[in-house]
Amino acid sequence: MANIKDVAKVAGVSIATVSRVINQGDKVNAQTRDRVTRAMQQLGYRPNANARALVTQKSATLGVVIPELTDPFFAALASGVDNVAKENNLQLLLSTGMGSEESELSALNVLLDRNCDAIVMHSKHISSKKLQDLMALHSGLILIDRLVPETIERCVWLDNIEGGRIAARHFLALGHNRFACISSEYEIEDPRLRLHGFKECLAEQGVNNAAIPVSFGAPNQQGGEIAAQQLLTEGHRFSALFVYNDAMASGAISTLEDNGYRVPEDISVIGFDDVILASYTRPKLTTMHYPIHTMAKQAAQMALQRVSSDATDASTTKGKYLPRLVKRASCARR
């Protein structure tokens, strides 16, 4: 396997000159740079990224922390960060931490221990104060799907309250007046905010929030099935069902139809996230589009900008996104 000495010999230059070319130094003329590059290609020489990082004091990596790999939502998030990594010739480092502050901190430390200085982090369990401390220590740390007001310029987030309001307005426009909700049992802010926006909008139109039943479950298809069964077992009557995410909505539709209800003829259903699953449920799911892939790309670009020597002030970056209603076949007029 060729090494830097071999490249220097073939190119007819010093090892220091090869190093400057590898590390994009500006003290090499174009002719010499071209000769070194051709020698590297001829020999199949690939610079060691870790060694290069020691010289440039810049990591050749871009990191992302997500809760899990199997959820399509988090896969889309990771894909967005990966797109930016590839555009910048960087290696993606991925770490997972779910369910607790300790787990999320451990996932972050895995990346920091590998000298990854530009990181996009999805965190729901680390306290806002702790996140502020971490961002003060690590300039390239950007939060996604989380707003910490004190560090708003380092956050990329969705207006979940408005998402709930949009769903409620759509049901009202279709003439519905009997509502139910299925939400995540996880104690994080997203389900609480979506539910708050939904109920707030209905209350403004005279709907009694106390009369809207809410069933909770794990944020997956099985959780949606169980939560929908609970609503039916308890005897609640409703024609419009707002569900925390698309996976739960898919499970809920399965339960409704197993119990003789037709969607959307008897019960209309709105999900949230607009993952690929939403286009393949039967009926196809009306849902709130969450532009997580686009948001992840912006967060990754912000992280790289903050660790770049020529970074501009990132405080002007607007990190707030709005969800969008995607009308499919799971809703009907009453």
TORKOL-4160 file (C-alpha; in steps of 0.2 Angstrom, whole numbers, padded with zeros to 4 digits, m for minus):
334
<pt num="1" X="0000" Y="0000" Z="0000"/>
<pt num="2" X="0007" Y="0017" Z="m0005"/>
<pt num="3" X="0012" Y="0030" Z="0008"/>
<pt num="4" X="0016" Y="0048" Z="0008"/>
<pt num="5" X="0034" Y="0045" Z="0005"/>
<pt num="6" X="0030" Y="0035" Z="m0011"/>
<pt num="7" X="0019" Y="0050" Z="m0017"/>
<pt num="8" X="0033" Y="0062" Z="m0014"/>
<pt num="9" X="0045" Y="0051" Z="m0024"/>
<pt num="10" X="0034" Y="0049" Z="m0039"/>
<pt num="11" X="0029" Y="0067" Z="m0039"/>
<pt num="12" X="0047" Y="0073" Z="m0037"/>
<pt num="13" X="0043" Y="0084" Z="m0022"/>
<pt num="14" X="0046" Y="0084" Z="m0003"/>
<pt num="15" X="0035" Y="0075" Z="0010"/>
<pt num="16" X="0031" Y="0092" Z="0017"/>
<pt num="17" X="0024" Y="0098" Z="0000"/>
<pt num="18" X="0013" Y="0082" Z="m0002"/>
<pt num="19" X="0007" Y="0086" Z="0015"/>
<pt num="20" X="0002" Y="0104" Z="0011"/>
<pt num="21" X="m0007" Y="0098" Z="m0005"/>
<pt num="22" X="m0017" Y="0085" Z="0006"/>
<pt num="23" X="m0021" Y="0098" Z="0018"/>
<pt num="24" X="m0026" Y="0111" Z="0005"/>
<pt num="25" X="m0012" Y="0123" Z="0010"/>
<pt num="26" X="m0010" Y="0139" Z="0000"/>
<pt num="27" X="0009" Y="0138" Z="m0002"/>
<pt num="28" X="0009" Y="0126" Z="m0017"/>
<pt num="29" X="0008" Y="0132" Z="m0035"/>
<pt num="30" X="m0005" Y="0125" Z="m0047"/>
<pt num="31" X="0008" Y="0115" Z="m0057"/>
<pt num="32" X="0016" Y="0106" Z="m0042"/>
<pt num="33" X="m0002" Y="0103" Z="m0034"/>
<pt num="34" X="m0007" Y="0095" Z="m0051"/>
<pt num="35" X="0009" Y="0084" Z="m0051"/>
<pt num="36" X="0006" Y="0078" Z="m0033"/>
<pt num="37" X="m0013" Y="0074" Z="m0036"/>
<pt num="38" X="m0008" Y="0064" Z="m0052"/>
<pt num="39" X="0005" Y="0054" Z="m0042"/>
<pt num="40" X="m0008" Y="0050" Z="m0028"/>
<pt num="41" X="m0021" Y="0044" Z="m0041"/>
<pt num="42" X="m0007" Y="0034" Z="m0050"/>
<pt num="43" X="m0002" Y="0025" Z="m0033"/>
<pt num="44" X="m0020" Y="0024" Z="m0027"/>
<pt num="45" X="m0015" Y="0034" Z="m0012"/>
<pt num="46" X="m0029" Y="0039" Z="0000"/>
<pt num="47" X="m0024" Y="0051" Z="0014"/>
<pt num="48" X="m0028" Y="0046" Z="0032"/>
<pt num="49" X="m0043" Y="0056" Z="0038"/>
<pt num="50" X="m0038" Y="0055" Z="0056"/>
<pt num="51" X="m0020" Y="0061" Z="0053"/>
<pt num="52" X="m0026" Y="0075" Z="0042"/>
<pt num="53" X="m0038" Y="0080" Z="0056"/>
<pt num="54" X="m0023" Y="0082" Z="0068"/>
<pt num="55" X="m0014" Y="0093" Z="0055"/>
<pt num="56" X="m0029" Y="0104" Z="0051"/>
<pt num="57" X="m0037" Y="0104" Z="0068"/>
<pt num="58" X="m0053" Y="0100" Z="0060"/>
<pt num="59" X="m0063" Y="0084" Z="0060"/>
<pt num="60" X="m0067" Y="0076" Z="0044"/>
<pt num="61" X="m0084" Y="0070" Z="0051"/>
<pt num="62" X="m0101" Y="0076" Z="0054"/>
<pt num="63" X="m0111" Y="0068" Z="0068"/>
<pt num="64" X="m0129" Y="0065" Z="0072"/>
<pt num="65" X="m0138" Y="0059" Z="0087"/>
<pt num="66" X="m0155" Y="0050" Z="0085"/>
<pt num="67" X="m0166" Y="0039" Z="0097"/>
<pt num="68" X="m0166" Y="0024" Z="0085"/>
<pt num="69" X="m0163" Y="0018" Z="0068"/>
<pt num="70" X="m0179" Y="0008" Z="0064"/>
<pt num="71" X="m0191" Y="0023" Z="0064"/>
<pt num="72" X="m0194" Y="0030" Z="0047"/>
<pt num="73" X="m0194" Y="0048" Z="0054"/>
<pt num="74" X="m0177" Y="0046" Z="0062"/>
<pt num="75" X="m0170" Y="0038" Z="0046"/>
<pt num="76" X="m0176" Y="0053" Z="0036"/>
<pt num="77" X="m0167" Y="0064" Z="0049"/>
<pt num="78" X="m0151" Y="0054" Z="0048"/>
<pt num="79" X="m0152" Y="0054" Z="0029"/>
<pt num="80" X="m0153" Y="0073" Z="0028"/>
<pt num="81" X="m0137" Y="0075" Z="0039"/>
<pt num="82" X="m0129" Y="0062" Z="0028"/>
<pt num="83" X="m0133" Y="0072" Z="0012"/>
<pt num="84" X="m0124" Y="0087" Z="0019"/>
<pt num="85" X="m0109" Y="0076" Z="0024"/>
<pt num="86" X="m0107" Y="0069" Z="0007"/>
<pt num="87" X="m0109" Y="0086" Z="m0001"/>
<pt num="88" X="m0094" Y="0091" Z="0010"/>
<pt num="89" X="m0084" Y="0075" Z="0008"/>
<pt num="90" X="m0086" Y="0071" Z="0026"/>
<pt num="91" X="m0089" Y="0055" Z="0035"/>
<pt num="92" X="m0106" Y="0053" Z="0044"/>
<pt num="93" X="m0104" Y="0047" Z="0062"/>
<pt num="94" X="m0121" Y="0041" Z="0069"/>
<pt num="95" X="m0125" Y="0038" Z="0088"/>
<pt num="96" X="m0141" Y="0032" Z="0096"/>
<pt num="97" X="m0148" Y="0036" Z="0113"/>
<pt num="98" X="m0166" Y="0034" Z="0118"/>
<pt num="99" X="m0177" Y="0036" Z="0133"/>
<pt num="100" X="m0167" Y="0045" Z="0146"/>
<pt num="101" X="m0155" Y="0059" Z="0149"/>
<pt num="102" X="m0141" Y="0047" Z="0153"/>
<pt num="103" X="m0143" Y="0038" Z="0136"/>
<pt num="104" X="m0143" Y="0054" Z="0126"/>
<pt num="105" X="m0128" Y="0060" Z="0135"/>
<pt num="106" X="m0119" Y="0044" Z="0132"/>
<pt num="107" X="m0123" Y="0045" Z="0113"/>
<pt num="108" X="m0116" Y="0062" Z="0112"/>
<pt num="109" X="m0100" Y="0058" Z="0121"/>
<pt num="110" X="m0097" Y="0044" Z="0109"/>
<pt num="111" X="m0096" Y="0057" Z="0095"/>
<pt num="112" X="m0086" Y="0069" Z="0105"/>
<pt num="113" X="m0074" Y="0056" Z="0110"/>
<pt num="114" X="m0070" Y="0053" Z="0091"/>
<pt num="115" X="m0066" Y="0072" Z="0090"/>
<pt num="116" X="m0082" Y="0075" Z="0080"/>
<pt num="117" X="m0085" Y="0094" Z="0082"/>
<pt num="118" X="m0100" Y="0097" Z="0071"/>
<pt num="119" X="m0115" Y="0088" Z="0078"/>
<pt num="120" X="m0134" Y="0088" Z="0075"/>
<pt num="121" X="m0143" Y="0081" Z="0090"/>
<pt num="122" X="m0161" Y="0075" Z="0093"/>
<pt num="123" X="m0164" Y="0076" Z="0112"/>
<pt num="124" X="m0180" Y="0075" Z="0122"/>
<pt num="125" X="m0174" Y="0070" Z="0139"/>
<pt num="126" X="m0158" Y="0081" Z="0143"/>
<pt num="127" X="m0164" Y="0097" Z="0152"/>
<pt num="128" X="m0164" Y="0114" Z="0144"/>
<pt num="129" X="m0151" Y="0120" Z="0156"/>
<pt num="130" X="m0139" Y="0105" Z="0153"/>
<pt num="131" X="m0141" Y="0108" Z="0134"/>
<pt num="132" X="m0137" Y="0126" Z="0136"/>
<pt num="133" X="m0121" Y="0121" Z="0145"/>
<pt num="134" X="m0117" Y="0108" Z="0132"/>
<pt num="135" X="m0119" Y="0121" Z="0118"/>
<pt num="136" X="m0108" Y="0133" Z="0127"/>
<pt num="137" X="m0094" Y="0120" Z="0128"/>
<pt num="138" X="m0096" Y="0114" Z="0110"/>
<pt num="139" X="m0099" Y="0127" Z="0097"/>
<pt num="140" X="m0104" Y="0115" Z="0083"/>
<pt num="141" X="m0118" Y="0107" Z="0092"/>
<pt num="142" X="m0135" Y="0110" Z="0084"/>
<pt num="143" X="m0152" Y="0104" Z="0091"/>
<pt num="144" X="m0166" Y="0097" Z="0080"/>
<pt num="145" X="m0184" Y="0095" Z="0084"/>
<pt num="146" X="m0181" Y="0105" Z="0100"/>
<pt num="147" X="m0182" Y="0123" Z="0105"/>
<pt num="148" X="m0172" Y="0130" Z="0119"/>
<pt num="149" X="m0177" Y="0148" Z="0119"/>
<pt num="150" X="m0161" Y="0154" Z="0127"/>
<pt num="151" X="m0151" Y="0146" Z="0112"/>
<pt num="152" X="m0164" Y="0149" Z="0099"/>
<pt num="153" X="m0150" Y="0152" Z="0086"/>
<pt num="154" X="m0144" Y="0134" Z="0088"/>
<pt num="155" X="m0161" Y="0126" Z="0086"/>
<pt num="156" X="m0171" Y="0119" Z="0071"/>
<pt num="157" X="m0189" Y="0115" Z="0077"/>
<pt num="158" X="m0206" Y="0112" Z="0071"/>
<pt num="159" X="m0222" Y="0122" Z="0077"/>
<pt num="160" X="m0231" Y="0107" Z="0084"/>
<pt num="161" X="m0245" Y="0118" Z="0091"/>
<pt num="162" X="m0249" Y="0125" Z="0074"/>
<pt num="163" X="m0249" Y="0107" Z="0068"/>
<pt num="164" X="m0263" Y="0102" Z="0080"/>
<pt num="165" X="m0272" Y="0118" Z="0075"/>
<pt num="166" X="m0272" Y="0114" Z="0057"/>
<pt num="167" X="m0278" Y="0097" Z="0059"/>
<pt num="168" X="m0293" Y="0103" Z="0070"/>
<pt num="169" X="m0297" Y="0116" Z="0057"/>
<pt num="170" X="m0298" Y="0103" Z="0043"/>
<pt num="171" X="m0310" Y="0092" Z="0053"/>
<pt num="172" X="m0321" Y="0107" Z="0057"/>
<pt num="173" X="m0321" Y="0112" Z="0038"/>
<pt num="174" X="m0327" Y="0095" Z="0035"/>
<pt num="175" X="m0342" Y="0097" Z="0047"/>
<pt num="176" X="m0336" Y="0086" Z="0061"/>
<pt num="177" X="m0342" Y="0089" Z="0079"/>
<pt num="178" X="m0337" Y="0073" Z="0088"/>
<pt num="179" X="m0318" Y="0071" Z="0091"/>
<pt num="180" X="m0306" Y="0059" Z="0099"/>
<pt num="181" X="m0287" Y="0059" Z="0100"/>
<pt num="182" X="m0273" Y="0046" Z="0101"/>
<pt num="183" X="m0257" Y="0052" Z="0109"/>
<pt num="184" X="m0240" Y="0045" Z="0113"/>
<pt num="185" X="m0237" Y="0039" Z="0131"/>
<pt num="186" X="m0219" Y="0045" Z="0131"/>
<pt num="187" X="m0217" Y="0060" Z="0142"/>
<pt num="188" X="m0210" Y="0072" Z="0129"/>
<pt num="189" X="m0216" Y="0089" Z="0123"/>
<pt num="190" X="m0221" Y="0084" Z="0105"/>
<pt num="191" X="m0237" Y="0075" Z="0109"/>
<pt num="192" X="m0242" Y="0087" Z="0122"/>
<pt num="193" X="m0240" Y="0102" Z="0110"/>
<pt num="194" X="m0249" Y="0094" Z="0096"/>
<pt num="195" X="m0263" Y="0089" Z="0108"/>
<pt num="196" X="m0263" Y="0107" Z="0115"/>
<pt num="197" X="m0265" Y="0115" Z="0098"/>
<pt num="198" X="m0279" Y="0103" Z="0093"/>
<pt num="199" X="m0289" Y="0106" Z="0108"/>
<pt num="200" X="m0285" Y="0125" Z="0108"/>
<pt num="201" X="m0292" Y="0127" Z="0091"/>
<pt num="202" X="m0308" Y="0117" Z="0094"/>
<pt num="203" X="m0311" Y="0127" Z="0111"/>
<pt num="204" X="m0310" Y="0143" Z="0101"/>
<pt num="205" X="m0325" Y="0136" Z="0091"/>
<pt num="206" X="m0335" Y="0131" Z="0106"/>
<pt num="207" X="m0330" Y="0113" Z="0108"/>
<pt num="208" X="m0329" Y="0107" Z="0126"/>
<pt num="209" X="m0311" Y="0100" Z="0128"/>
<pt num="210" X="m0317" Y="0090" Z="0143"/>
<pt num="211" X="m0328" Y="0080" Z="0131"/>
<pt num="212" X="m0314" Y="0075" Z="0119"/>
<pt num="213" X="m0307" Y="0058" Z="0125"/>
<pt num="214" X="m0288" Y="0055" Z="0123"/>
<pt num="215" X="m0281" Y="0037" Z="0123"/>
<pt num="216" X="m0262" Y="0035" Z="0125"/>
<pt num="217" X="m0250" Y="0021" Z="0119"/>
<pt num="218" X="m0233" Y="0018" Z="0112"/>
<pt num="219" X="m0229" Y="0028" Z="0097"/>
<pt num="220" X="m0230" Y="0014" Z="0085"/>
<pt num="221" X="m0243" Y="0003" Z="0075"/>
<pt num="222" X="m0246" Y="m0008" Z="0090"/>
<pt num="223" X="m0248" Y="0007" Z="0102"/>
<pt num="224" X="m0261" Y="0014" Z="0089"/>
<pt num="225" X="m0271" Y="m0002" Z="0089"/>
<pt num="226" X="m0271" Y="m0003" Z="0108"/>
<pt num="227" X="m0276" Y="0015" Z="0110"/>
<pt num="228" X="m0290" Y="0014" Z="0097"/>
<pt num="229" X="m0297" Y="m0002" Z="0105"/>
<pt num="230" X="m0297" Y="0007" Z="0122"/>
<pt num="231" X="m0307" Y="0022" Z="0115"/>
<pt num="232" X="m0320" Y="0009" Z="0108"/>
<pt num="233" X="m0320" Y="m0001" Z="0123"/>
<pt num="234" X="m0324" Y="0014" Z="0134"/>
<pt num="235" X="m0339" Y="0018" Z="0122"/>
<pt num="236" X="m0333" Y="0034" Z="0115"/>
<pt num="237" X="m0343" Y="0040" Z="0100"/>
<pt num="238" X="m0333" Y="0051" Z="0088"/>
<pt num="239" X="m0332" Y="0054" Z="0069"/>
<pt num="240" X="m0315" Y="0062" Z="0069"/>
<pt num="241" X="m0298" Y="0055" Z="0076"/>
<pt num="242" X="m0282" Y="0065" Z="0078"/>
<pt num="243" X="m0267" Y="0054" Z="0080"/>
<pt num="244" X="m0250" Y="0058" Z="0086"/>
<pt num="245" X="m0240" Y="0050" Z="0072"/>
<pt num="246" X="m0243" Y="0040" Z="0056"/>
<pt num="247" X="m0238" Y="0024" Z="0063"/>
<pt num="248" X="m0251" Y="0025" Z="0077"/>
<pt num="249" X="m0263" Y="0031" Z="0064"/>
<pt num="250" X="m0260" Y="0016" Z="0054"/>
<pt num="251" X="m0263" Y="0004" Z="0069"/>
<pt num="252" X="m0279" Y="0014" Z="0074"/>
<pt num="253" X="m0286" Y="0012" Z="0057"/>
<pt num="254" X="m0283" Y="m0007" Z="0058"/>
<pt num="255" X="m0292" Y="m0008" Z="0074"/>
<pt num="256" X="m0307" Y="0003" Z="0068"/>
<pt num="257" X="m0310" Y="m0008" Z="0053"/>
<pt num="258" X="m0308" Y="m0024" Z="0063"/>
<pt num="259" X="m0322" Y="m0017" Z="0073"/>
<pt num="260" X="m0334" Y="m0013" Z="0059"/>
<pt num="261" X="m0330" Y="0005" Z="0056"/>
<pt num="262" X="m0326" Y="0012" Z="0039"/>
<pt num="263" X="m0312" Y="0025" Z="0037"/>
<pt num="264" X="m0316" Y="0038" Z="0031"/>
<pt num="265" X="m0335" Y="0035" Z="0029"/>
<pt num="266" X="m0338" Y="0032" Z="0048"/>
<pt num="267" X="m0323" Y="0040" Z="0055"/>
<pt num="268" X="m0310" Y="0052" Z="0048"/>
<pt num="269" X="m0292" Y="0050" Z="0053"/>
<pt num="270" X="m0277" Y="0063" Z="0053"/>
<pt num="271" X="m0260" Y="0057" Z="0057"/>
<pt num="272" X="m0243" Y="0067" Z="0059"/>
<pt num="273" X="m0226" Y="0067" Z="0051"/>
<pt num="274" X="m0230" Y="0061" Z="0033"/>
<pt num="275" X="m0218" Y="0047" Z="0033"/>
<pt num="276" X="m0218" Y="0035" Z="0018"/>
<pt num="277" X="m0230" Y="0023" Z="0027"/>
<pt num="278" X="m0244" Y="0037" Z="0025"/>
<pt num="279" X="m0244" Y="0034" Z="0007"/>
<pt num="280" X="m0247" Y="0016" Z="0008"/>
<pt num="281" X="m0260" Y="0013" Z="0021"/>
<pt num="282" X="m0277" Y="0009" Z="0016"/>
<pt num="283" X="m0285" Y="0021" Z="0014"/>
<pt num="284" X="m0270" Y="0032" Z="0011"/>
<pt num="285" X="m0267" Y="0043" Z="0026"/>
<pt num="286" X="m0271" Y="0062" Z="0028"/>
<pt num="287" X="m0257" Y="0069" Z="0038"/>
<pt num="288" X="m0247" Y="0083" Z="0044"/>
<pt num="289" X="m0231" Y="0084" Z="0033"/>
<pt num="290" X="m0215" Y="0086" Z="0045"/>
<pt num="291" X="m0201" Y="0092" Z="0034"/>
<pt num="292" X="m0188" Y="0083" Z="0044"/>
<pt num="293" X="m0176" Y="0079" Z="0030"/>
<pt num="294" X="m0175" Y="0098" Z="0025"/>
<pt num="295" X="m0174" Y="0103" Z="0043"/>
<pt num="296" X="m0159" Y="0090" Z="0046"/>
<pt num="297" X="m0150" Y="0097" Z="0031"/>
<pt num="298" X="m0151" Y="0115" Z="0038"/>
<pt num="299" X="m0146" Y="0109" Z="0055"/>
<pt num="300" X="m0131" Y="0100" Z="0048"/>
<pt num="301" X="m0126" Y="0116" Z="0038"/>
<pt num="302" X="m0128" Y="0126" Z="0053"/>
<pt num="303" X="m0116" Y="0114" Z="0063"/>
<pt num="304" X="m0103" Y="0115" Z="0049"/>
<pt num="305" X="m0104" Y="0134" Z="0048"/>
<pt num="306" X="m0101" Y="0136" Z="0067"/>
<pt num="307" X="m0085" Y="0126" Z="0066"/>
<pt num="308" X="m0079" Y="0134" Z="0050"/>
<pt num="309" X="m0065" Y="0146" Z="0052"/>
<pt num="310" X="m0074" Y="0158" Z="0040"/>
<pt num="311" X="m0091" Y="0156" Z="0048"/>
<pt num="312" X="m0103" Y="0170" Z="0048"/>
<pt num="313" X="m0115" Y="0175" Z="0062"/>
<pt num="314" X="m0127" Y="0160" Z="0063"/>
<pt num="315" X="m0139" Y="0170" Z="0075"/>
<pt num="316" X="m0149" Y="0176" Z="0059"/>
<pt num="317" X="m0153" Y="0158" Z="0054"/>
<pt num="318" X="m0172" Y="0155" Z="0055"/>
<pt num="319" X="m0174" Y="0138" Z="0063"/>
<pt num="320" X="m0193" Y="0137" Z="0065"/>
<pt num="321" X="m0203" Y="0127" Z="0052"/>
<pt num="322" X="m0222" Y="0125" Z="0050"/>
<pt num="323" X="m0231" Y="0108" Z="0046"/>
<pt num="324" X="m0242" Y="0107" Z="0031"/>
<pt num="325" X="m0258" Y="0097" Z="0029"/>
<pt num="326" X="m0257" Y="0083" Z="0016"/>
<pt num="327" X="m0274" Y="0078" Z="0010"/>
<pt num="328" X="m0276" Y="0060" Z="0006"/>
<pt num="329" X="m0291" Y="0048" Z="0008"/>
<pt num="330" X="m0293" Y="0045" Z="0026"/>
<pt num="331" X="m0304" Y="0060" Z="0029"/>
<pt num="332" X="m0322" Y="0063" Z="0023"/>
<pt num="333" X="m0336" Y="0076" Z="0025"/>
<pt num="334" X="m0349" Y="0073" Z="0037"/>
